[in-house]
Amino acid sequence: MLRELNDLEFISLAVGQPFNIAVMLKIKGCVEIKLLESTFNKLQKRHPLLQVRIFSDENDRPWFTSEGVGTIPVTEIKRTDDSQALLEFHRQLSTPFDLEREKLPLIRISAISSPEITEIIICASHTISDGFSLVFLFRDMIKYMVNPEEEIIPLDFPKKDVDIFTPKIRRMMPKTSFFAYIVYALLRFYYFLRYVFIGKRKPADINIKEDDLEIHFCKLTEDQTAELLKRCKKEKVSVHSAISTAFSQEYPIFGSPVNLRGRLNPQIGESFGFYSGVAVYKKKYRKSLNFWQNARRLQKRLKKGLRDRKLFLVQKLLSKRISLELLRKIGTYYIEIVTKKQPFSVDNLGLLDKHIQDIGLEKFPTIERFFGGTTNFLDTFIVLFYTLRSEMHFYFHYTKTKYSPEEIRSYAETVMKRLVDAIEK
């Protein structure tokens, strides 16, 4: 493979290093490392972006190339206790990929193993992966492990000469970097007035420290999940709107990653790559209304935020011709301003059972836990949720710089109670 990074990948790369995404599987039993290595060799053939590195050309533009890139490194770590895997998970998220080492792909695997329990951590640069890509990769991994003779069908999208955007979206986008400099100047001026001159506050530090990252886990029971889904259907409210409403009393401004696969020009399908956007919403919770009335109000705002002109706002303002450094500065100012220095995100992976059905899961050792995360910066509080085996799982990913474990635990209990109360009322 040899191609220039597309618009979405360029924006992801501009966040800086590290900007990683990872999933961790906790498996009951032992997984052979040789089987894991051979499986990921097959996965590199199915998903070409698993065998690329990034280099810059003479004009300092980033490109993907597969030249000289080797196999995916698999590191085995002997398991000693239950806390070890989570520490390794956060270490992976906070460790940048070495772009100077030409043999290394932009993905790595860690296996914390013992005869009783094995945790597998899959960590990729966010520039080549989104949340759904890791779900599809996790599914393909299990499929090839339980069916070694399974035919490998490559999913090679997008190709070198394919524009990922539809003509309608491409027409929205500027041809030069002129608007980017105007946007940068306006953001910087507003930030100075609002947070430095008046507020006497310094710009936030980029916070990526492995010992500062923490996760809290909770879930709804199978019965509670079923009742919530049933009630959402009755109230004509999406599950995402209902979950977001449960958090909106404390976080009226929040972001959500949006799966763009169905909006792009080629048929992306289940190809591995970065095909995500971010929508930012603002809607205050009205205490004079009940939970479901607030959820319907929020849903209207969500639908507006998913229109192309809103969802592709960044692309409308910023040309890919600007430098990565300038785009990084614009992004940092924008996030702090639009979230009022309180970044919060609700990430929805949906019904995972649907994505991993018919892969021979009954032949694979029992998966006791599955969760994911992204590199945490600007003290962003991220809530990931999905439904697996008919239970709705929630992972609260945060920094201890801003939140204490006790605060998050108490807040998680409050949110779960709100959802249960909403089901019953």
N, C-alpha and C positions, 0 to 999 in steps of 0.2 A: 504494500500500500504506500502511496505517496500522494498526499493532497494537503492543501491549506486548510486550517481550521475554519469551520463554518461560523456563522454569526453567533449561534447559541454557545458553541464550544469556546469561542473567543471571549464571550462575556464571563463564562465560568472560570477560564484561565486568569482573567483579569482580577479576580478576587485575591489571587496571590497563593503562595505556598506556605503551609499546607492548607489545602482545601479538599478534604477527602470525604468519602462516604463508605460506610462499612455495614456489614451484617454479621451477626454471631449466632451460631446454632449450638445448642447444648444437647448432646446426643447421649443416650443411655447405652453404654458399651464402648468398645474399642473400634477405631477406624484405621485401617492399614494406610500408612503414609505412602507406600508405593502405589496403592490403588488411587489415592488422592492425586498424586503427581500425574499418573497416566490419564486420569479423568480430565484434569485441567489442560493437558496437552491436546486432548480431543476438543475441549471447549475453545481453545485458541483457533482451531480450524473452523469451528462453527461461528464464532464471533471475532472477526478480524481485528477489532479495536483492542482485543486482549493481547495483541502482539505488536504494539506500536510504542514509539517514544516521540517526544516533541523536540524539534530543533528550530532555530531561527535562521532565516535566509539573510542575504546581504542587506535587505531593507528592514531587518529586524521584525519580520512577519513570521508568526509561528506556523509550523507545518507538522503533520503526522508522517512518520515513515516507519516501515517494518524492517528496513535494512539493518542487519546485524543484531536484531532483537531476539533474545533467547526465550527459554521456557519461563513459566511463571514460578518464582521462588516459593517453595513450601518449607516453612520453618517448624520443626517439631519441638515442643516444650513439654517437659515432664510435669504432669499435674501434681501439685502438692496440697492445694486447698481450694475452697469455693470462691475466694475473693480474687484468685490469680487471674482468671480469664477476663474479668471486668477491667482490671488494671492493664492487661495487655490490649484489650479493646480500645481503651482510651489512649494508650501509647501509640497504637497504630493510627488513630485519628489525628494525633498531634505531631506525627512524624512526616515531614515532607518527602516526596519522591525525589530521588537523585536524578535530575534530568541530564546530568553530565555523563552518567554511566550508560553507554550506548547499548549494552546487552540487556538492560533491565526494562521490562514492560511497566506499564502504569497500573499494575495490580500485583498484590502479594497475598499470600495465605499463611496463617498461623494455625497450628493444631496443638492445643493444650490437651495432652492425652494421658489416660490411665486405663487400666482394664475395665473400670466401672463407668467412667464418664469421659467423654471427649467433647471439647469445645472447638469448633472450627470458625475462625474469623477470616472473612473475605473483605479486604480493604482495597479500594480503587481510587484513583484520582477522580474528583467530581467532573473533570473535564471530559472524561470518557464514559461516565456512568450517571444514571439517576436511580431513584428508588425502585422503579419497576424493572429496570435492567438487572438489578441485583436479585430481585425476586425471580425473574426468568432464568438467571444464571444459577441460582440455588436449585430451581426446578430441574434444569438441564443436568446439573451436577449429580443429583440423585438418580435421574433417569439413566445416565451413562454408568453410574456405579452399580446399579442393580441389573442393567442390561448392557454389558460390555460390548456386545456385538451390534448394538443399535447403529443404524446408518447415520453418518454425520452429514447434515444438510446445511451448508454455509448460509448465513444471513448477512450478506454484504451490502448494507445500506447505511448511510447514503454513499454513493460512489463519487468519484472525483469530479465529474462534470455535471452533477445533479444539484440544482438549487433547491435547498430544503424548504424554502418559502414559496407559497403560491404567488402567482403574478399580482393578485390583489394586495397582499401584504408587502411584497417587494416594492410596489409603487409608493407605499407610504414612507419608505426609508430614504434618508438623505444620501446624496452621492458624495458629499464632502464632509470634512470634520468641522465646518464652520459653526453649526448649531451646538456641537459638543462644547466648544469654548465658551459660548454664551451661557449654556446650562451650568457649566462649572463656575463661571463668575457669579451668576445669580445665587447658586447654592452656597457658595463660600461667603458671599455678602450677607445672606439671610442668616447663615449659621453664626457668623460673628456677632450680628446684632442680637440674635435670640439667645445664644448660649454663652457667649464670651463677654461682650460689652455689657449686656443687661444681666444675664444670668450668672456671670462670673464662673463659668464652668469650662474646664478644658475639654478638648475633643477626647473621645473614648480611646483607650488603648485597645489594640487588637489582642484579644484574650484567647490564647491557645496554649494552655498548660495542662499536661496530662494529669497532674495531681490535683487540679482544680475542677476537673470534670466529674460529674456524678449523675447517676440514673436512679429513678424510683419507678417501680413497677406496680401496677394494680390491674384488675380486670373485673368485668361483669360476668356473672355466672351464665350458664347456658340458658336458663329460664329468663334471666333479666335481659340478656341479649335478644332473645326471641321476642320478648314483650316490647322492647325498645323498637325493634324493626317493625313490629306490627303497628305500634302506635305512630311511628313516623309515616307509615303508609296511610293510616287512617287520617292523620292531620295534613297529608299531602306536603310533607316536609322531607327533604333529603336527610340522610343520616349525618352527612357532613355539616349541614346547617344546625341540626340538633346538638351535635357535639360542640360546635363552635359557640352556640348559645350558652352552653354550660360554663364556658370560660369568659364570656363577654362582659360579665359584671365587673371583673377586675381588669380585663384587657379589651377595651372597646376598639383598639386598633390591632389588627393581626394580619399576618401574611400566611399564604398557603401555596405550596408548590402545585403547579397545574400540569397534568400530563398533556403534552402537545402532539402526541403521536397521530391523532386523528385530524389534526389541523395542518399538518405539513404536506409538502408537495408529493414526495415519493411515498410508496406504501411501506412505512417503517416497520409495521408489524411488531415482532418481538425481538428485533435487533438490539444488540447491546450498544448503548451510547447515551449521550446527554440530550434528551428530548423534552426538557422541562422548562417551564416559565414560572414566575412568581406573581401572584395577584395579592395586592394589599387592600384590605377592607377597613372601613370605619363605620361602626354602628353602636350607639350607646344602648344599654339595656334599660328599658323602661320598667320601673318597679310597679307602676300602676297597671301593667298588663301581666298576664300569666306567661308561663314558660313558652307555650306553643304559639301564642300571639307574637312574642318576641322572636321566636324562631322563624315565623313566616316573614316578619319584617327583615330579618337578617338575610333570609334566602333571596328576597328581592334584590338586596344590595349585592349578594354574591353573583347573581345572574348578570347584573349590570357589569360587574367587574370581570366577567368572563367574555365580554364582547372583544372582538379583535382589536378595536381602537384603544381599549384599556389594557388588554393583556400584552399587546406588543408596543406599549408606550416607549419602552427603552429603545427598541429598534427604530421607532419613528423619530427619535431625537438624536440618536448617536450612530454615526457611521462606524463600520468596522475598520475604517482607515485611520482612526485615532490610535494613539499609543496605549499599550496595556497600562502603563503607569497613570495616565490621565483618566482612563476608565475606572481604575481602582480608586482614585481619589473621589471621582464623581459618585461612585457606588457607596463609599463610606459616608460621605455627607448626606446622600439621599436617604439611606437607611436610618441614620440618626434623626434626621428632620422629620421624615414621614411617620416614624414610630414614636416621636417625641422622646427619644433616647430610652425607649423601653421595648426593644425588639422581642416579639413573641410570634410563634408560628405553630399552626395546626397542620400536621402532615398526615394525610389519609392514604393508606395503601389498600383500603377496601377489603373485599372478600378474598383472602388468600386461598381459601379452600378451592375457589374456582380456578385459580392459576396453577395449582399443584395437583389437580385431579388426574387420574389415569397415568401416573408415572411409576407405578409399582411401589408406592410408599409403604405398603404392607410388607415388602421384602427388605425394607431398610430399617436399621435400628430405630427405636422410638426417639422422636424429637421431643424433648421436654420443654425447650424454650427457643424462641426465635425473636430476635429484635435487631434493630438497626439504628444508625445515627450518622450525623455529619459533623465535620469539624466545627466546633463552636467558636464563634468570634463575636466581638462587640457585646459579650454577655447575653447572647440570645437565649431565650427560654423556649425550648422546642418540645411539643407534645406529638408523639407518633402514635397512631392507633390503627388497628386492623382487626378483622375477625378471622380466627383460625380455630378449626374444630368446634364451631358454633359458639365460641366465646369471644367477646370483644376485649382485646388487650390494649393497655395504655402504657406508654413509656414516657416519663418526664425526664428530659435531658437538660441539664442546667449547669451553671458554674457556681461553685461554693463562694466565689468572690462576692456574688450578688445575693444568693439565696442560701439559707441554711437547710440541711437535710430535714430538720424538724418542721420548718416552714413548708417545704414541699410536701412532706408526708401529710401534714394537716390540710394543706390545700387540696391534695389528691382526694382525701376523704370527703371534703366539702363538695367537690365536683361530682364524685360518685354518688353522693347522697342527692344532689340536685337531679341527676339523671334518673335515679330510682324513684324519687318523689314525682318527677314528671311522668313517669310510666303509670304511676298509681292514681294520679289526679285526673 
